[in-house]
Amino acid sequence: MPSVEPTKIQYTNIASQPSTASWQQQLGDLIRSPQELSELLDLKVEDLSAAADKLFELRVPRFFAGLMKKGDLNDPLLQQVLPAAAELNKVDGFSADPLKESGFNNSPGLIHKYHGRVLLIAANQCAINCRYCFRRHFPYQDNHLGRDQWLSTLESISKDSSISEVILSGGDPLAQSDKQLKWLTEQIQQIPHVKRLRLHTRLPVVLPDRINDECLNWLKDQRLQTSIVLHINHPQEISPELISACSRLKEAGIRLFNQSVLLKGVNDNVDVLAQLSEDLFTAWIQPYYLHQLDHVAGAAHFLVDDSHAKALYHQLRAQLPGYLVPLLTQEIAGKSAKTPLL
């Protein structure tokens, strides 16, 4: 496979991180203040809602902020993290637990909704808080486990031979240390009927330095077939640094997929979605899902109606080969699988 030589991102809005900063240092130096974000991007302070920030705190890596267009309130990356006054509106049909996950969270740290696979809440935080996140109200404090508790949870998986895949999610599992993730995956590998490991993460997108040698070592040093599902909504998020990180993951034998969320004002445009699929494939990432918005309280202003979503999907099919068209789908509480919107 030819190597990819990335061109370093030029931070047009902020001072770039020193090249010696570790991913842990970058994770500890997030933008957390609406006022700081507005100043860095040359926006008016009143453009950011302090009240919405109190309900769901702003968290943005400086690298990701550096991909935003300075002075542009409508920047598609900014819109995903912008605390907006619209989040305070109460909208019928939008709730704190739209997928009814609490009913499947019977063991701490474990969500078992679908046949053959379980999801582990491997971290209780993300590097970035996306305003449309369906787990923005999730009780992470009740699912933050120590190693003894993890062993008890994994014991329940070992007793269910129907489970062939374990999904690490959160929060973002890559917000955990490599030491902890290596230990956790070693325990999972000891369960004979588990064949596959999947990670759902946004860290390589918003903080690409996370894919370092230590991370690659534990990912490839195991018997489980391993895949990573990234979360990228707009082609502007696909930086040269991300492409380099994905190249290293591919060389390590990790399969890469992407799931996007259809968001009003961000990617509800066929040209944007087509470019996203093209750029994903160039970066060794397979387009996988295009999700309709989960009806989580605080995110109604992102909703694209079903008729427009279906029209976009059919336009995509007319423009792209089938393998570049993600499946348009919606997760409906209580269903045995995601529901295609065709």
Secondary structure, DSSP 8 states (H G I E B T S, - for coil): -----------SSS----TT--HHHHHTT-B--HHHHHHHTT--GGGS-HHHHHHS---B-HHHHTTS-TT-TT-HHHHHH---GGGG---TT-BS-TT-GGGG--BTTEE--STTEEEEE--S--SS--TT-TTTT--GGGS---HHHHHHHHHHHHT-TT--EEEEESS-GGGS-HHHHHHHHHHHHTSTT--EEEEEE-HHHH-GGGS-HHHHHHHHSSSSEEEEEEE--SGGG--HHHHHHHHHHHHTT-EEEEEEE--TTTT-SHHHHHHHHHHHHHTT-EEEEEE----BTT-GGG---HHHHHHHHHHHHHHS-GGG--EEEE--TT-SS-EE--
